[in-house]
Amino acid sequence: MNRKKLQKLTDTLAKNCKHFNTLEVKCLIHLFYNLVGDVTERQSVVIGLDRNAFRNILHVTFGMTDDMIMDRVFRGFDKDNDGCVNVSEWIYGLSLFLRGTLEEKMKYCFEVFDLNGDGFISKEEMFHMLKNSLLKQPSEEDPDAGIKALVEITLKKMDHDHDGKLSFSDYERSVREETLLLEAFGPCLPDPKSQMEFESHIFKDPNEFNDI
């Protein structure tokens, strides 16, 4: 990408991005095109990170291992549902992923856990998420029984209107009372250590990127 195009793209994304400054946006654009590889920009060709490339980043950079969670995070980034994360989805997604406010992260996590997108987290959805994210003990005769018990305990704690499922209102109230419940059904945000390492590695002197 020539310098003029890069500057225009950087300015546009930085203007609409809440949590990154212009330099940080430029660094993330540089990283994006490095990850995508040397793709010739042509009309009708979508330049972006497909599901596998994106999941690889989540795994290698942020230590995520749960297939279902990684798939849901990908869907959270891929706002237009075209099967790949383009450069603007990359910038805006990382803005929330790395530096979102509690309100933004609550909405994001709830959407990750609401598997069928109906606005509620059901017992079945809790079970599937916890089944994937918890380590099973080999000695357990029926590991699912322990997960079902955990679902009941979690539901009892978070279901404030007692309707047997979690609305966003239930979830928000619970997280505000105890922020550890933000990722109650699986880790879908970077831990502080991997976040810090990523940012210190990526956000560098802008003069290094003059030749993109």
TAJOFEN-V764279 format. One record per backbone hydrogen bond with DSSP energy under -1.0 kcal/mol. CO is the residue of the C=O (numbers start at 1). NH is the residue of the N-H. If there is no record, write none. Layout:
co: [CO	CO]
nh: [NH	NH]
This chain:
co: [2	3	4	5	6	7	8	9	10	11	12	21	22	23	24	25	26	27	28	29	30	31	32	33	37	42	49	50	51	52	53	54	55	56	57	58	66	67	68	69	70	71	72	73	74	77	78	85	86	87	88	89	90	91	92	93	94	95	96	101	102	103	104	105	106	107	108	109	110	113	114	121	122	123	124	125	126	127	128	129	130	137	142	143	144	145	146	147	148	149	150	151	152	153	154	155	158	159	166	167	168	169	170	171	172	173	174	178	179	181	183	191	192	193	194	195	196	197	198	199	202	205	206	209]
nh: [6	7	8	9	10	11	12	13	14	15	16	25	26	27	28	29	30	31	32	33	34	35	36	37	39	45	85	54	55	56	57	58	59	60	61	64	70	71	72	73	74	75	76	77	78	79	81	49	90	91	92	93	94	95	96	97	98	99	100	105	106	107	108	109	110	111	112	113	114	115	117	166	126	127	128	129	130	131	132	133	134	140	145	147	148	149	150	151	152	153	154	155	156	157	158	159	160	162	121	171	172	173	174	175	176	177	178	181	182	184	186	195	196	197	198	199	200	201	202	203	204	208	209	212]
